[in-house]
């Protein structure tokens, strides 16, 4: 027998598995996989079980941290109805080990191995990738034409618009007057999208956040400072 699963009080299911790489009995606790005990050949599962009982306090504390991580990472559940502005998500378990994402006709189809659960890290990551790609498609369709509209309306001159998946900024304006916009803008209300666009367009004239910058921006958009505060409620 190369593996065995035991139910241990206070811990739950623990996988004991012989490993050629293991030089000593080694306990690992990983997100979505639980507790695994690598047992070197020559040692017994009984001795490995005794070792686990000697480490119950450490395992319990580690499991708690791992569970907290899983709760943060579990963004989507099978009961969730996920929609962006123009896309709806579909989950399709299939008889294969390959996981794929198909985006067509407004449907983001997450095709995942039927052996996996929705809570599996691979499926969660695939959904997150699908969301980003849906936002990317929508951002490329909407944001450049919105920049052009607002620039013409208010008399701004810019060079090009670039759509990026930025980690810490909603937008930026380069020294060449290129407008960089975060594709994550597509999850914001339209008035906040316009705020970010106008914010960057004003930077084509004022490179910093001087009083003159805010005077111009406040003349363009109602309650600009309030919009700035609202924007901070959306995390990146």
C-alpha positions as a Markdown table, in Angstrom:
| # | Residue | x | y | z |
|---|---|---|---|---|
| 1 | Unk | 0.0 | 0.0 | 0.0 |
| 2 | Unk | 1.6 | 3.3 | -1.2 |
| 3 | Unk | -1.0 | 5.6 | 0.3 |
| 4 | Unk | -3.6 | 5.8 | 3.0 |
| 5 | Unk | -6.1 | 8.3 | 4.2 |
| 6 | Unk | -6.8 | 8.5 | 8.0 |
| 7 | Unk | -9.4 | 10.6 | 9.9 |
| 8 | Unk | -7.6 | 12.3 | 12.8 |
| 9 | Unk | -9.6 | 14.1 | 15.5 |
| 10 | Unk | -9.3 | 17.8 | 15.3 |
| 11 | Unk | -7.5 | 17.7 | 12.0 |
| 12 | Unk | -9.8 | 15.8 | 9.6 |
| 13 | Unk | -8.5 | 13.7 | 6.7 |
| 14 | Unk | -4.8 | 13.2 | 6.4 |
| 15 | Unk | -3.1 | 11.7 | 3.4 |
| 16 | Unk | -0.1 | 9.4 | 4.2 |
| 17 | Unk | 1.9 | 8.6 | 1.1 |
| 18 | Unk | 5.2 | 6.9 | 0.5 |
| 19 | Unk | 7.7 | 9.1 | -1.3 |
| 20 | Unk | 11.1 | 8.3 | -2.8 |
| 21 | Unk | 12.2 | 11.9 | -2.3 |
| 22 | Unk | 11.4 | 11.9 | 1.4 |
| 23 | Unk | 14.4 | 11.3 | 3.7 |
| 24 | Unk | 12.4 | 11.9 | 6.8 |
| 25 | Unk | 8.7 | 11.9 | 7.7 |
| 26 | Unk | 7.5 | 15.3 | 6.4 |
| 27 | Unk | 4.2 | 17.0 | 7.0 |
| 28 | Unk | 2.8 | 19.6 | 4.5 |
| 29 | Unk | -0.4 | 21.6 | 4.6 |
| 30 | Unk | -1.4 | 23.2 | 1.3 |
| 31 | Unk | -4.4 | 25.2 | 0.2 |
| 32 | Unk | -7.2 | 23.1 | -1.3 |
| 33 | Unk | -5.1 | 19.9 | -0.8 |
| 34 | Unk | -5.1 | 19.6 | 3.0 |
| 35 | Unk | -2.6 | 17.7 | 5.1 |
| 36 | Unk | -0.2 | 15.3 | 3.4 |
| 37 | Unk | 2.5 | 13.2 | 5.2 |
| 38 | Unk | 5.4 | 12.1 | 3.0 |
| 39 | Unk | 6.8 | 8.9 | 4.4 |
| 40 | Unk | 10.2 | 7.5 | 3.3 |
| 41 | Unk | 10.5 | 3.9 | 2.3 |
| 42 | Unk | 11.6 | 2.0 | 5.3 |
| 43 | Unk | 9.3 | 3.8 | 7.7 |
| 44 | Unk | 5.8 | 2.6 | 8.5 |
| 45 | Unk | 2.5 | 4.5 | 8.3 |
| 46 | Unk | 2.1 | 3.7 | 12.0 |
| 47 | Unk | 5.2 | 5.6 | 12.9 |
| 48 | Unk | 4.1 | 8.4 | 10.6 |
| 49 | Unk | 0.8 | 8.6 | 12.4 |
| 50 | Unk | 2.5 | 8.9 | 15.8 |
| 51 | Unk | 4.6 | 11.7 | 14.3 |
| 52 | Unk | 1.5 | 13.5 | 13.2 |
| 53 | Unk | 0.0 | 13.3 | 16.7 |
| 54 | Unk | 3.2 | 14.8 | 18.1 |
| 55 | Unk | 2.6 | 17.8 | 15.7 |
| 56 | Unk | -1.1 | 18.3 | 16.2 |
| 57 | Unk | -0.7 | 21.8 | 17.6 |
| 58 | Unk | 1.4 | 23.0 | 14.6 |
| 59 | Unk | -0.9 | 21.3 | 12.1 |
| 60 | Unk | -4.0 | 22.9 | 13.7 |
| 61 | Unk | -2.5 | 26.4 | 13.6 |
| 62 | Unk | -1.3 | 25.9 | 10.0 |
| 63 | Unk | -4.6 | 24.6 | 8.9 |
| 64 | Unk | -6.3 | 27.7 | 10.3 |
| 65 | Unk | -4.0 | 30.0 | 8.3 |
| 66 | Unk | -4.5 | 28.0 | 5.2 |
| 67 | Unk | -8.3 | 28.1 | 5.6 |
| 68 | Unk | -8.1 | 31.9 | 6.0 |
| 69 | Unk | -6.1 | 32.0 | 2.7 |
| 70 | Unk | -8.7 | 29.7 | 1.0 |
| 71 | Unk | -11.5 | 32.0 | 2.1 |
| 72 | Unk | -9.8 | 35.0 | 0.6 |
| 73 | Unk | -9.1 | 33.2 | -2.6 |
| 74 | Unk | -12.5 | 31.6 | -3.0 |
| 75 | Unk | -14.0 | 34.4 | -5.0 |
| 76 | Unk | -16.4 | 32.4 | -7.0 |
| 77 | Unk | -18.8 | 29.6 | -6.2 |
| 78 | Unk | -20.9 | 27.4 | -8.4 |
| 79 | Unk | -24.1 | 29.2 | -7.3 |
| 80 | Unk | -22.6 | 32.6 | -8.3 |
| 81 | Unk | -24.0 | 34.3 | -11.4 |
| 82 | Unk | -21.0 | 36.1 | -12.8 |
| 83 | Unk | -21.6 | 38.8 | -15.3 |
| 84 | Unk | -19.6 | 41.7 | -16.7 |
| 85 | Unk | -21.2 | 44.4 | -18.8 |
| 86 | Unk | -21.4 | 42.2 | -21.9 |
| 87 | Unk | -20.4 | 38.7 | -20.8 |
| 88 | Unk | -22.0 | 35.9 | -18.8 |
| 89 | Unk | -20.1 | 33.0 | -17.3 |
| 90 | Unk | -20.8 | 29.3 | -17.8 |
| 91 | Unk | -19.1 | 26.4 | -16.1 |
| 92 | Unk | -18.7 | 23.1 | -17.9 |
| 93 | Unk | -17.2 | 20.0 | -16.3 |
| 94 | Unk | -15.7 | 17.8 | -18.9 |
| 95 | Unk | -14.1 | 14.3 | -19.1 |
| 96 | Unk | -10.5 | 15.5 | -19.5 |
| 97 | Unk | -7.6 | 16.7 | -17.4 |
| 98 | Unk | -7.3 | 19.8 | -19.5 |
| 99 | Unk | -8.7 | 23.1 | -18.3 |
| 100 | Unk | -9.7 | 25.7 | -20.9 |
| 101 | Unk | -11.4 | 29.1 | -21.3 |
| 102 | Unk | -13.6 | 29.7 | -24.3 |
| 103 | Unk | -14.9 | 33.2 | -25.0 |
| 104 | Unk | -17.5 | 33.5 | -27.7 |
| 105 | Unk | -20.7 | 35.5 | -28.4 |
| 106 | Unk | -20.7 | 37.1 | -25.0 |
| 107 | Unk | -20.2 | 33.8 | -23.1 |
| 108 | Unk | -17.1 | 33.0 | -21.1 |
| 109 | Unk | -17.1 | 29.2 | -20.8 |
| 110 | Unk | -14.9 | 27.7 | -18.1 |
| 111 | Unk | -14.3 | 24.1 | -19.1 |
| 112 | Unk | -12.7 | 22.2 | -16.3 |
| 113 | Unk | -12.0 | 18.5 | -15.4 |
| 114 | Unk | -15.0 | 16.9 | -13.8 |
| 115 | Unk | -12.6 | 15.4 | -11.2 |
| 116 | Unk | -12.2 | 19.0 | -9.8 |
| 117 | Unk | -14.5 | 21.0 | -7.6 |
| 118 | Unk | -15.3 | 24.7 | -8.2 |
| 119 | Unk | -13.3 | 25.4 | -5.1 |
| 120 | Unk | -10.1 | 24.0 | -6.6 |
| 121 | Unk | -7.4 | 26.6 | -7.0 |
| 122 | Unk | -7.0 | 25.8 | -10.7 |
| 123 | Unk | -10.7 | 26.4 | -11.4 |
| 124 | Unk | -10.7 | 29.6 | -9.3 |
| 125 | Unk | -7.7 | 30.9 | -11.2 |
| 126 | Unk | -9.3 | 30.1 | -14.6 |
| 127 | Unk | -12.4 | 32.0 | -13.6 |
| 128 | Unk | -10.3 | 35.0 | -12.6 |
| 129 | Unk | -8.4 | 34.9 | -15.9 |
| 130 | Unk | -11.8 | 34.7 | -17.7 |
| 131 | Unk | -13.0 | 37.8 | -15.9 |
| 132 | Unk | -9.9 | 39.7 | -16.8 |
| 133 | Unk | -10.1 | 38.6 | -20.5 |
| 134 | Unk | -13.8 | 39.6 | -20.6 |
| 135 | Unk | -12.9 | 43.1 | -19.2 |
| 136 | Unk | -10.1 | 43.3 | -21.7 |
| 137 | Unk | -12.4 | 42.8 | -24.6 |
| 138 | Unk | -15.0 | 45.2 | -23.3 |
| 139 | Unk | -12.3 | 47.8 | -22.4 |
| 140 | Unk | -10.8 | 47.8 | -25.9 |
| 141 | Unk | -14.3 | 48.3 | -27.4 |
| 142 | Unk | -15.4 | 51.0 | -25.0 |
| 143 | Unk | -12.6 | 53.0 | -23.5 |
| 144 | Unk | -10.7 | 54.4 | -26.6 |
| 145 | Unk | -14.0 | 55.7 | -28.1 |
| 146 | Unk | -14.9 | 57.2 | -24.8 |
| 147 | Unk | -11.6 | 59.0 | -24.5 |
| 148 | Unk | -12.0 | 60.3 | -28.0 |
| 149 | Unk | -15.5 | 61.6 | -27.2 |
| 150 | Unk | -14.5 | 63.4 | -24.0 |
| 151 | Unk | -11.3 | 64.8 | -25.5 |
| 152 | Unk | -13.2 | 66.3 | -28.5 |
| 153 | Unk | -16.0 | 67.6 | -26.2 |
| 154 | Unk | -13.5 | 69.4 | -23.9 |
| 155 | Unk | -10.8 | 70.3 | -26.3 |
| 156 | Unk | -7.9 | 68.0 | -25.2 |
| 157 | Unk | -5.3 | 66.6 | -27.5 |
| 158 | Unk | -3.8 | 63.2 | -26.8 |
| 159 | Unk | -1.6 | 60.7 | -28.7 |
| 160 | Unk | -2.7 | 57.1 | -28.2 |
| 161 | Unk | -4.8 | 55.0 | -25.8 |
| 162 | Unk | -3.3 | 51.9 | -24.3 |
| 163 | Unk | -5.4 | 49.3 | -22.3 |
| 164 | Unk | -3.5 | 47.5 | -19.6 |
| 165 | Unk | -4.1 | 45.3 | -16.6 |
| 166 | Unk | -2.4 | 47.5 | -14.1 |
| 167 | Unk | -2.0 | 46.5 | -10.4 |
| 168 | Unk | -2.0 | 49.8 | -8.7 |
| 169 | Unk | -3.3 | 52.5 | -11.0 |
| 170 | Unk | -6.6 | 53.2 | -12.7 |
| 171 | Unk | -4.8 | 55.3 | -15.3 |
| 172 | Unk | -1.8 | 57.4 | -16.3 |
| 173 | Unk | -0.7 | 59.9 | -18.8 |
| 174 | Unk | 2.8 | 59.7 | -20.3 |
| 175 | Unk | 5.1 | 62.5 | -21.3 |
| 176 | Unk | 4.1 | 61.9 | -24.9 |
| 177 | Unk | 0.4 | 62.3 | -24.0 |
| 178 | Unk | -0.4 | 58.6 | -24.3 |
| 179 | Unk | -3.3 | 57.7 | -22.1 |
| 180 | Unk | -2.9 | 54.4 | -20.3 |
| 181 | Unk | -6.1 | 53.0 | -18.9 |
| 182 | Unk | -6.7 | 50.0 | -16.6 |
| 183 | Unk | -9.0 | 47.3 | -18.1 |
| 184 | Unk | -10.4 | 47.0 | -14.5 |
| 185 | Unk | -12.2 | 50.2 | -15.1 |
| 186 | Unk | -14.9 | 48.1 | -16.7 |
| 187 | Unk | -16.2 | 47.1 | -13.3 |
| 188 | Unk | -16.7 | 50.7 | -12.2 |
| 189 | Unk | -19.8 | 52.9 | -12.7 |
| 190 | Unk | -19.8 | 55.0 | -15.8 |
| 191 | Unk | -19.4 | 58.2 | -13.9 |
| 192 | Unk | -16.2 | 57.0 | -12.3 |
| 193 | Unk | -14.8 | 55.7 | -15.6 |
| 194 | Unk | -15.4 | 59.2 | -17.0 |
| 195 | Unk | -13.7 | 60.7 | -13.9 |
| 196 | Unk | -10.5 | 58.6 | -14.5 |
| 197 | Unk | -10.5 | 59.5 | -18.2 |
| 198 | Unk | -10.9 | 63.2 | -17.6 |
| 199 | Unk | -8.3 | 63.0 | -14.9 |
| 200 | Unk | -5.7 | 61.7 | -17.3 |
| 201 | Unk | -6.8 | 64.1 | -20.1 |
| 202 | Unk | -6.2 | 67.0 | -17.8 |
| 203 | Unk | -2.7 | 65.6 | -17.2 |
| 204 | Unk | -2.0 | 66.4 | -20.8 |
| 205 | Unk | -1.9 | 70.0 | -19.7 |
| 206 | Unk | -0.9 | 69.8 | -16.1 |
| 207 | Unk | 1.7 | 67.0 | -15.2 |
| 208 | Unk | 1.1 | 67.2 | -11.5 |
| 209 | Unk | -1.8 | 67.6 | -9.1 |
| 210 | Unk | -1.4 | 71.4 | -8.7 |
| 211 | Unk | -4.2 | 73.7 | -7.7 |
| 212 | Unk | -4.6 | 74.6 | -11.4 |
| 213 | Unk | -5.1 | 70.9 | -12.2 |
| 214 | Unk | -7.9 | 70.5 | -9.7 |
| 215 | Unk | -9.5 | 73.8 | -10.9 |
| 216 | Unk | -9.7 | 72.5 | -14.5 |
| 217 | Unk | -10.9 | 69.0 | -13.4 |
| 218 | Unk | -13.6 | 70.5 | -11.1 |
| 219 | Unk | -14.8 | 72.6 | -14.0 |
| 220 | Unk | -15.2 | 69.5 | -16.2 |
| 221 | Unk | -16.8 | 67.1 | -13.8 |
| 222 | Unk | -19.2 | 67.7 | -11.0 |
| 223 | Unk | -18.0 | 66.8 | -7.5 |
| 224 | Unk | -14.5 | 65.7 | -8.7 |
| 225 | Unk | -13.2 | 65.3 | -5.1 |
| 226 | Unk | -16.2 | 63.2 | -4.2 |
| 227 | Unk | -15.6 | 61.0 | -7.2 |
| 228 | Unk | -11.9 | 60.7 | -6.1 |
| 229 | Unk | -13.1 | 59.4 | -2.7 |
| 230 | Unk | -15.6 | 57.0 | -4.3 |
| 231 | Unk | -12.8 | 55.6 | -6.5 |
| 232 | Unk | -10.8 | 54.6 | -3.4 |
| 233 | Unk | -13.6 | 52.3 | -2.3 |
| 234 | Unk | -12.8 | 50.0 | -5.3 |
| 235 | Unk | -9.7 | 47.9 | -4.6 |
| 236 | Unk | -7.1 | 47.0 | -7.2 |
